[in-house]
Amino acid sequence: MNALAARRRHPAAIAVLLMLGLFLTGALYSAFAPEPAEATTQALASQSVEEGKALFRANCASCHGVNAEGRSTGTDDQIAGPALAGVGAAAVDFQVGTGRMPMTQPGTQAARSDDVKFTDEQIAALGAYIASLAPGPEVPSEEAVDPTQGDPATGGELFRVNCAMCHNFAGSGGALTRGKYAPSLKDVSGKHIYEAMATGPQSMPVFNDANMTPESKRDIIAFLTTINEQENPGGMTLGSLGPVSEGLFAWVFGLGILVGCAVWLGAKAA
């Protein structure tokens, strides 16, 4: 007993006990502690990329190639599907999220459709896979596309200078060359408008952050949201197509009334 008591009173005993306690605490923490947030995020991102890759090869590779390298039809160097490296997740979210892709049949231009083939999670996975191939525009945040934080007046000026020549002064769309067209922007979400400006789909030019700032893009979204929501004090908009629809209305109804009056007066005189 005296020898055991002497060991307990040894100056090194306390240090040994502390070291042993610290070792056991560290071992238990390593065994039961949750994974670091960064490791979890990387694991989820890797899983999303793999899921997107599987979805791409099952639904998109027939046109865009197994590795998104693009594919030619073999006729006059026409492209069945362009290469997608570098288009970014924003292009995928726009094309797939608006129902333009996958195309139901080859055509001059992919049309917007309410029949979206994939869920939001699947679209995000496809975007993650394409983004992993090469850097490209990212899907904008909710703040970047919030119309309440934009200036509709400034956005209207920017829209008329950069967009109205194709999309019409009120965003009603218009015809282009070779069967292509600028689609209507009515009831298009702010996110998809931003993504279209950032990626330049179809015949649209790319408005990157170097030639149009994110704040300017948000101002344009605010302008389009305003004209979509406000009432027209002048009455019927006739599609907001300008003199085309107005002239057609005048010819059909105006001349029709005049012809009807002439016939009525002729019959009354007889």
Residue frames relative to the residue before (quaternion, step in Angstrom):
aa qw qx qy qz dx dy dz
M 1.0000 0.0000 0.0000 0.0000 0.00 0.00 0.00
N 0.6419 0.5223 -0.3312 0.4533 3.55 1.01 -0.79
A 0.6490 0.5172 -0.3229 0.4549 3.58 1.01 -0.82
L 0.6560 0.5058 -0.3108 0.4660 3.62 0.98 -0.87
A 0.6488 0.5082 -0.3149 0.4707 3.56 0.95 -0.81
A 0.6296 0.5345 -0.3377 0.4515 3.55 1.06 -0.74
R 0.6442 0.5147 -0.3284 0.4608 3.59 1.00 -0.80
R 0.6430 0.5298 -0.3241 0.4482 3.58 1.01 -0.80
R 0.7147 0.4369 -0.2540 0.4836 3.53 1.07 -0.76
H 0.4275 0.7073 -0.4680 0.3130 3.60 1.28 0.01
P 0.5528 -0.6467 0.4038 0.3364 3.68 -0.85 0.85
A 0.6785 0.4968 -0.3013 0.4495 3.63 1.05 -0.65
A 0.5097 0.6732 -0.4267 0.3238 3.61 1.19 -0.34
I 0.6506 0.5210 -0.3210 0.4496 3.59 0.93 -0.85
A 0.6579 0.5085 -0.3078 0.4624 3.59 0.95 -0.88
V 0.6451 0.5165 -0.3209 0.4626 3.58 1.00 -0.84
L 0.6557 0.5086 -0.3114 0.4630 3.59 0.94 -0.85
L 0.6466 0.5140 -0.3215 0.4630 3.60 0.98 -0.81
M 0.6537 0.5103 -0.3090 0.4655 3.58 0.95 -0.90
L 0.6561 0.5088 -0.3074 0.4648 3.56 0.98 -0.86
G 0.6564 0.5120 -0.3090 0.4599 3.59 0.97 -0.83
L 0.6550 0.5062 -0.3063 0.4701 3.57 0.99 -0.87
F 0.6401 0.5291 -0.3216 0.4549 3.58 0.98 -0.83
L 0.6787 0.4819 -0.2927 0.4706 3.58 0.90 -0.93
T 0.6360 0.5281 -0.3307 0.4553 3.61 1.03 -0.78
G 0.6668 0.5001 -0.2991 0.4646 3.59 0.95 -0.89
A 0.6522 0.5179 -0.3195 0.4521 3.57 0.98 -0.83
L 0.6646 0.4933 -0.3019 0.4730 3.57 0.97 -0.86
Y 0.6493 0.5131 -0.3258 0.4572 3.61 0.96 -0.78
S 0.6535 0.5106 -0.3141 0.4621 3.58 0.96 -0.83
A 0.6781 0.5071 -0.2960 0.4421 3.56 1.04 -0.77
F 0.8182 0.2770 -0.1105 0.4915 3.57 0.93 -0.88
A 0.5030 0.6557 -0.4395 0.3520 3.64 1.17 -0.12
P 0.5188 -0.6304 0.4689 0.3370 3.62 -1.08 0.65
E 0.6131 -0.5478 0.4140 0.3908 3.55 -1.24 0.42
P 0.5736 -0.5828 0.4334 0.3787 3.62 -1.08 0.58
A 0.6125 -0.5840 0.3892 0.3638 3.56 -1.11 0.71
E 0.6412 0.5330 -0.3334 0.4400 3.59 1.00 -0.80
A 0.6593 0.4960 -0.3120 0.4711 3.57 0.96 -0.84
T 0.6404 0.5193 -0.3267 0.4620 3.57 1.01 -0.79
T 0.6481 0.5194 -0.3153 0.4590 3.58 0.98 -0.85
Q 0.6566 0.5062 -0.3077 0.4669 3.57 0.96 -0.87
A 0.6438 0.5191 -0.3249 0.4587 3.57 1.00 -0.80
L 0.6613 0.5002 -0.3019 0.4705 3.58 0.97 -0.89
A 0.6438 0.5199 -0.3210 0.4607 3.58 1.01 -0.82
S 0.6512 0.5093 -0.3129 0.4677 3.57 0.97 -0.84
Q 0.6448 0.5125 -0.3143 0.4720 3.56 1.02 -0.82
S 0.6506 0.5158 -0.3154 0.4595 3.59 1.00 -0.84
V 0.6372 0.5222 -0.3284 0.4619 3.60 0.99 -0.80
E 0.6661 0.4952 -0.3080 0.4650 3.58 0.91 -0.86
E 0.6371 0.5116 -0.3277 0.4743 3.58 1.00 -0.77
G 0.6594 0.5074 -0.3012 0.4659 3.57 0.97 -0.88
K 0.6268 0.5391 -0.3341 0.4527 3.57 1.01 -0.76
A 0.6572 0.4980 -0.3079 0.4745 3.57 0.98 -0.84
L 0.6517 0.5040 -0.3129 0.4727 3.59 0.97 -0.81
F 0.6419 0.5326 -0.3227 0.4474 3.57 0.98 -0.84
R 0.7064 0.4648 -0.2802 0.4543 3.58 0.79 -0.96
A 0.6701 0.4917 -0.3052 0.4647 3.57 1.14 -0.53
N 0.8206 0.2841 -0.1055 0.4845 3.59 1.03 -0.74
C 0.7937 0.3393 -0.1405 0.4849 3.60 1.12 -0.58
A 0.5762 0.6521 -0.3708 0.3245 3.57 1.14 -0.61
S 0.5670 0.6166 -0.3939 0.3783 3.61 1.09 -0.53
C 0.7459 0.3331 -0.2009 0.5407 3.60 1.16 -0.56
H 0.7869 0.3589 -0.1702 0.4722 3.57 0.89 -0.93
G 0.5761 -0.5942 0.3856 0.4079 3.59 1.23 -0.01
V 0.6368 -0.5667 0.3651 0.3742 3.55 -1.15 0.66
N 0.7824 0.2632 -0.1332 0.5485 3.58 1.02 -0.80
A 0.5587 -0.6357 0.3627 0.3901 3.59 1.22 0.61
E 0.3779 0.7464 -0.4697 0.2820 3.57 1.14 0.63
G 0.5543 -0.6016 0.3927 0.4203 3.58 1.29 -0.08
R 0.1028 -0.7963 0.5945 0.0438 3.55 -1.21 0.44
S 0.3047 -0.7466 0.5694 0.1598 3.55 -1.01 0.88
T 0.5102 -0.6440 0.4783 0.3103 3.55 -1.19 0.59
G 0.4513 -0.6893 0.4524 0.3415 3.55 1.22 -0.41
T 0.6732 0.4434 -0.2894 0.5162 3.59 1.28 0.10
D 0.8424 -0.1318 0.0463 0.5204 3.56 -0.56 1.22
D 0.6098 -0.6026 0.3376 0.3887 3.56 1.05 0.84
Q 0.3277 0.7340 -0.5289 0.2723 3.58 1.06 0.63
I 0.3659 -0.7418 0.5291 0.1895 3.54 -1.07 0.79
A 0.3481 -0.7250 0.5548 0.2130 3.57 -0.83 1.01
G 0.7762 -0.1060 0.0893 0.6150 3.56 1.01 -0.84
P 0.4217 -0.7283 0.4713 0.2639 3.64 -0.73 0.95
A 0.5977 -0.5213 0.4580 0.4015 3.54 -1.33 0.26
L 0.2905 -0.8067 0.5013 0.1166 3.57 -0.97 0.87
A 0.4491 0.6762 -0.4739 0.3412 3.60 1.20 0.00
G 0.8003 0.2696 -0.2200 0.4883 3.56 -0.71 1.09
V 0.5553 0.6099 -0.4163 0.3827 3.62 1.18 -0.16
G 0.4069 -0.7569 0.4347 0.2695 3.58 1.22 -0.39
A 0.6630 -0.5118 0.3817 0.3910 3.52 -1.34 0.27
A 0.5862 0.5966 -0.3728 0.4019 3.60 1.13 -0.61
A 0.6473 0.5145 -0.3230 0.4604 3.60 0.98 -0.80
V 0.6454 0.5104 -0.3205 0.4693 3.58 1.00 -0.80
D 0.6591 0.5115 -0.3120 0.4546 3.57 0.90 -0.92
F 0.6644 0.4931 -0.3086 0.4691 3.59 1.00 -0.79
Q 0.7237 0.4606 -0.2682 0.4383 3.60 0.65 -1.07
V 0.7333 0.3989 -0.2326 0.4991 3.58 0.88 -0.92
G 0.6721 0.5235 -0.2989 0.4299 3.59 0.99 -0.83
T 0.7049 0.4095 -0.2659 0.5145 3.61 1.18 -0.44
G 0.5593 -0.6447 0.3741 0.3627 3.60 1.24 0.19
R 0.4357 0.7034 -0.4632 0.3175 3.59 1.22 0.18
M 0.7736 0.1812 -0.0849 0.6012 3.54 1.12 -0.72
P 0.5161 -0.2079 -0.8299 0.0415 1.52 -1.99 1.52
M 0.5098 -0.6460 0.4722 0.3158 3.61 -1.06 0.77
T 0.4586 -0.6863 0.4929 0.2751 3.56 -0.97 0.84
Q 0.7817 -0.0643 0.0502 0.6184 3.57 1.16 -0.64
P 0.6041 -0.5694 0.3961 0.3924 3.60 -1.09 0.57
G 0.1130 0.7951 -0.5874 0.0997 3.56 -1.03 0.76
T 0.6919 -0.4659 0.3470 0.4288 3.53 -1.33 0.15
Q 0.8037 -0.0082 0.0617 0.5918 3.55 1.03 -0.81
A 0.4429 -0.6802 0.5179 0.2702 3.55 -1.03 0.81
A 0.2671 -0.7886 0.5394 0.1257 3.55 -0.74 1.10
R 0.5518 -0.5955 0.4735 0.3416 3.54 -1.19 0.61
S 0.0210 -0.7990 0.6005 -0.0244 3.56 -1.04 0.83
D 0.4491 -0.6799 0.5129 0.2702 3.55 -1.13 0.69
D 0.6013 0.5589 -0.3441 0.4557 3.56 1.31 -0.24
V 0.0220 -0.8120 0.5820 -0.0393 3.58 0.24 1.30
K 0.3900 -0.7836 0.4467 0.1850 3.56 -0.69 1.15
F 0.7788 0.3153 -0.1509 0.5209 3.59 1.14 -0.53
T 0.5194 -0.6058 0.5006 0.3355 3.54 -1.28 0.42
D 0.6801 -0.4747 0.3560 0.4305 3.57 -1.29 0.24
E 0.6480 0.5187 -0.3226 0.4549 3.58 1.01 -0.79
Q 0.6636 0.4950 -0.3068 0.4696 3.59 0.98 -0.79
I 0.6257 0.5217 -0.3367 0.4722 3.59 1.05 -0.75
A 0.6435 0.5142 -0.3201 0.4681 3.59 0.99 -0.81
A 0.6484 0.5104 -0.3185 0.4666 3.58 1.02 -0.76
L 0.6290 0.5154 -0.3306 0.4790 3.60 1.00 -0.78
G 0.6538 0.5133 -0.3047 0.4650 3.56 0.99 -0.87
A 0.6409 0.5247 -0.3279 0.4543 3.59 0.99 -0.79
Y 0.6471 0.5154 -0.3204 0.4615 3.58 1.01 -0.78
I 0.6776 0.4766 -0.2962 0.4754 3.60 0.85 -0.94
A 0.6453 0.5180 -0.3205 0.4611 3.59 1.01 -0.77
S 0.6341 0.5415 -0.3374 0.4368 3.60 1.12 -0.57
L 0.5963 0.5866 -0.3630 0.4106 3.60 1.20 -0.40
A 0.7663 -0.1660 0.1464 0.6031 3.59 1.03 -0.81
P 0.5998 -0.5730 0.4024 0.3873 3.62 -1.11 0.55
G 0.1311 0.7796 -0.6020 0.1127 3.57 -1.11 0.76
P 0.7280 -0.4149 0.2931 0.4604 3.61 -1.26 0.06
E 0.3294 -0.7480 0.5490 0.1749 3.55 -0.98 0.89
V 0.6021 -0.5243 0.4459 0.4047 3.55 -1.28 0.31
P 0.4357 -0.7285 0.4536 0.2715 3.63 -0.68 1.01
S 0.5326 -0.6144 0.4804 0.3286 3.54 -1.24 0.50
E 0.6596 -0.4986 0.3775 0.4170 3.56 -1.28 0.27
E 0.6329 0.5345 -0.3346 0.4492 3.59 1.03 -0.72
A 0.6536 0.5399 -0.3161 0.4259 3.59 1.01 -0.81
V 0.7692 0.3218 -0.1788 0.5224 3.60 1.12 -0.56
D 0.4087 0.7157 -0.4697 0.3165 3.59 1.25 0.30
P 0.3344 -0.7826 0.4825 0.2071 3.65 -0.37 1.15
T 0.6007 0.5814 -0.3681 0.4069 3.60 1.12 -0.50
Q 0.6875 0.4515 -0.2815 0.4941 3.59 1.22 -0.36
G 0.6192 0.5423 -0.3421 0.4531 3.58 1.30 0.05
D 0.4306 -0.6743 0.5403 0.2607 3.55 -1.34 0.23
P 0.3383 -0.7783 0.4872 0.2059 3.64 -0.29 1.20
A 0.6277 0.5461 -0.3505 0.4299 3.62 1.00 -0.72
T 0.6707 0.4679 -0.2883 0.4981 3.56 0.92 -0.92
G 0.6418 0.5316 -0.3187 0.4516 3.56 1.01 -0.83
G 0.6261 0.5397 -0.3387 0.4494 3.58 1.04 -0.72
E 0.6444 0.5119 -0.3180 0.4709 3.57 1.01 -0.82
L 0.6677 0.4973 -0.2987 0.4665 3.57 0.91 -0.92
F 0.6489 0.5244 -0.3199 0.4490 3.58 0.98 -0.84
R 0.6823 0.4890 -0.3008 0.4527 3.59 0.86 -0.89
V 0.6710 0.4882 -0.3019 0.4693 3.60 1.07 -0.64
N 0.8175 0.3162 -0.1228 0.4654 3.59 0.87 -0.98
C 0.8141 0.3222 -0.1133 0.4697 3.59 1.05 -0.68
A 0.6154 0.6244 -0.3490 0.3311 3.58 1.03 -0.81
M 0.5970 0.5878 -0.3806 0.3913 3.62 1.05 -0.59
C 0.7411 0.3332 -0.2197 0.5399 3.60 1.18 -0.39
H 0.7822 0.3691 -0.1742 0.4707 3.56 0.83 -1.02
N 0.5293 -0.6221 0.4183 0.3974 3.61 1.25 0.02
F 0.6303 -0.5826 0.3623 0.3633 3.59 -1.12 0.67
A 0.7563 0.3315 -0.1916 0.5305 3.59 1.16 -0.53
G 0.5683 -0.6245 0.3758 0.3819 3.60 1.24 0.29
S 0.4023 0.7384 -0.4603 0.2846 3.60 1.16 0.50
G 0.5450 -0.6322 0.3961 0.3827 3.59 1.24 -0.10
G 0.0010 0.8024 -0.5968 0.0068 3.54 -1.31 0.15
A 0.5922 -0.5941 0.4251 0.3400 3.54 -1.31 0.39
L 0.1821 -0.7423 0.6349 0.1130 3.54 -1.25 0.66
T 0.6851 -0.4771 0.3457 0.4284 3.58 -1.22 -0.29
R 0.8447 0.2295 -0.1565 0.4576 3.55 -1.37 0.36
G 0.7292 -0.4673 0.2383 0.4394 3.55 0.93 0.90
K 0.5567 0.5943 -0.4040 0.4167 3.59 1.22 0.07
Y 0.1078 -0.7960 0.5942 0.0421 3.56 -1.24 0.33
A 0.4038 -0.6483 0.5783 0.2869 3.53 -1.31 0.39
P 0.3661 -0.7749 0.4648 0.2225 3.62 -0.44 1.13
S 0.5977 -0.5424 0.4499 0.3822 3.52 -1.30 0.37
L 0.3146 -0.7610 0.5437 0.1619 3.56 -1.08 0.76
K 0.4188 0.7043 -0.4728 0.3242 3.58 1.23 0.21
D 0.8522 0.0903 -0.1142 0.5026 3.54 -1.02 0.95
V 0.4415 0.6380 -0.4965 0.3893 3.59 1.09 0.68
S 0.4897 -0.6857 0.4479 0.2990 3.59 -0.82 0.94
G 0.6203 -0.5650 0.4021 0.3664 3.54 -1.18 0.59
K 0.6198 0.5550 -0.3453 0.4343 3.58 1.03 -0.73
H 0.6975 0.4643 -0.2773 0.4701 3.57 0.90 -0.91
I 0.5993 0.5342 -0.3647 0.4716 3.62 1.11 -0.58
Y 0.6466 0.5109 -0.3137 0.4717 3.59 0.94 -0.90
E 0.6777 0.4988 -0.2965 0.4517 3.59 0.87 -0.95
A 0.6245 0.5289 -0.3414 0.4623 3.59 1.05 -0.70
M 0.6604 0.4918 -0.3121 0.4740 3.58 0.96 -0.80
A 0.7004 0.4858 -0.2731 0.4459 3.60 0.97 -0.81
T 0.7853 0.3432 -0.1649 0.4881 3.60 1.08 -0.67
G 0.3114 -0.7928 0.4840 0.2006 3.62 1.16 -0.40
P 0.0686 0.8288 -0.5524 0.0561 3.64 0.53 1.06
Q 0.8212 0.2028 -0.1700 0.5055 3.57 -1.27 0.51
S 0.7974 -0.2536 0.2030 0.5085 3.61 -0.76 -1.03
M 0.4744 0.6997 -0.4252 0.3233 3.58 1.25 0.03
P 0.4331 -0.6849 0.5099 0.2887 3.63 -0.94 0.77
V 0.4994 -0.6398 0.4965 0.3078 3.55 -1.27 0.42
F 0.1227 -0.7606 0.6345 0.0621 3.56 -0.91 1.00
N 0.0485 -0.8208 0.5691 0.0043 3.56 0.11 1.27
D 0.7253 -0.4503 0.2932 0.4303 3.56 -1.31 0.07
A 0.5932 0.5846 -0.3703 0.4114 3.60 1.20 -0.35
N 0.7859 0.2800 -0.1677 0.5252 3.60 1.03 -0.69
M 0.7721 0.0754 -0.1128 0.6208 3.60 1.28 -0.03
T 0.3676 -0.7688 0.4837 0.1996 3.55 -0.45 1.21
P 0.6442 -0.5120 0.3876 0.4154 3.59 -1.21 0.37
E 0.6273 0.5360 -0.3412 0.4504 3.60 1.05 -0.68
S 0.6430 0.5125 -0.3192 0.4712 3.58 1.04 -0.75
K 0.6212 0.5263 -0.3396 0.4710 3.58 1.02 -0.74
R 0.6575 0.5031 -0.3070 0.4694 3.57 0.98 -0.83
D 0.6130 0.5375 -0.3477 0.4631 3.59 1.08 -0.65
I 0.6432 0.5089 -0.3216 0.4731 3.61 0.99 -0.78
I 0.6280 0.5201 -0.3298 0.4758 3.58 1.03 -0.78
A 0.6373 0.5208 -0.3241 0.4664 3.60 1.00 -0.79
F 0.6458 0.5173 -0.3191 0.4621 3.60 0.99 -0.82
L 0.6897 0.4716 -0.2922 0.4653 3.60 0.83 -0.94
T 0.6200 0.5280 -0.3419 0.4690 3.58 1.06 -0.68
T 0.6490 0.5310 -0.3137 0.4454 3.58 1.00 -0.82
I 0.7194 0.4338 -0.2736 0.4684 3.60 0.80 -0.93
N 0.6143 0.5318 -0.3566 0.4611 3.60 1.18 -0.37
E 0.7403 0.4329 -0.2197 0.4651 3.56 1.06 -0.75
Q 0.6590 0.5353 -0.3305 0.4122 3.60 1.03 -0.64
E 0.4769 -0.6538 0.5084 0.2945 3.55 -1.20 0.59
N 0.4302 -0.6923 0.5157 0.2641 3.56 -1.19 0.57
P 0.3134 -0.7864 0.4963 0.1926 3.64 -0.38 1.16
G 0.6495 0.5475 -0.3199 0.4195 3.59 1.18 -0.39
G 0.6279 -0.5322 0.3478 0.4490 3.59 1.24 -0.03
M 0.8311 -0.1371 0.1242 0.5245 3.58 -0.98 -0.87
T 0.3609 -0.7467 0.5198 0.2051 3.57 -0.91 0.93
L 0.2269 -0.7958 0.5215 0.2080 3.61 1.21 -0.50
G 0.7191 -0.4595 0.2368 0.4645 3.52 1.01 0.88
S 0.3733 -0.7435 0.4688 0.2969 3.60 1.31 -0.01
L 0.3866 0.7371 -0.4610 0.3077 3.55 1.07 0.80
G 0.5451 -0.6669 0.3806 0.3364 3.56 1.25 0.23
P 0.8466 -0.2004 0.1224 0.4776 3.60 -1.14 -0.60
V 0.5477 0.6194 -0.4112 0.3838 3.63 1.12 -0.41
S 0.7373 0.3885 -0.2306 0.5023 3.57 0.67 -1.09
E 0.6334 0.5312 -0.3413 0.4473 3.60 1.04 -0.70
G 0.6607 0.4962 -0.3060 0.4728 3.60 0.98 -0.82
L 0.6375 0.5186 -0.3298 0.4646 3.57 1.01 -0.79
F 0.6315 0.5285 -0.3286 0.4624 3.57 0.99 -0.82
A 0.6657 0.5051 -0.3041 0.4575 3.61 0.93 -0.90
W 0.6714 0.4961 -0.3042 0.4589 3.59 0.93 -0.86
V 0.7107 0.4627 -0.2771 0.4517 3.58 0.78 -0.97
F 0.7873 0.3292 -0.1808 0.4889 3.58 0.67 -1.07
G 0.6586 0.5139 -0.3196 0.4472 3.61 0.91 -0.84
L 0.7138 0.4200 -0.2566 0.4983 3.57 0.77 -1.01
G 0.6019 0.5650 -0.3594 0.4351 3.57 1.08 -0.65
I 0.6555 0.4989 -0.3064 0.4771 3.57 0.99 -0.85
L 0.6565 0.5121 -0.3129 0.4570 3.57 0.98 -0.86
V 0.6481 0.4980 -0.3184 0.4801 3.60 0.95 -0.81
G 0.6448 0.5223 -0.3222 0.4557 3.57 0.97 -0.83
C 0.6467 0.5103 -0.3136 0.4723 3.60 1.00 -0.80
A 0.6469 0.5200 -0.3210 0.4561 3.59 0.97 -0.83
V 0.6537 0.5026 -0.3119 0.4720 3.58 0.95 -0.86
W 0.6594 0.5151 -0.3081 0.4527 3.57 0.96 -0.89
L 0.6697 0.4886 -0.3008 0.4715 3.57 0.96 -0.86
G 0.6382 0.5291 -0.3243 0.4557 3.59 1.02 -0.74
A 0.6673 0.4885 -0.3015 0.4745 3.56 0.98 -0.87
K 0.6548 0.5140 -0.3220 0.4510 3.60 1.03 -0.75
A 0.6481 0.5189 -0.3172 0.4583 3.58 1.07 -0.78
A 0.6467 0.5045 -0.3229 0.4723 3.57 1.05 -0.70
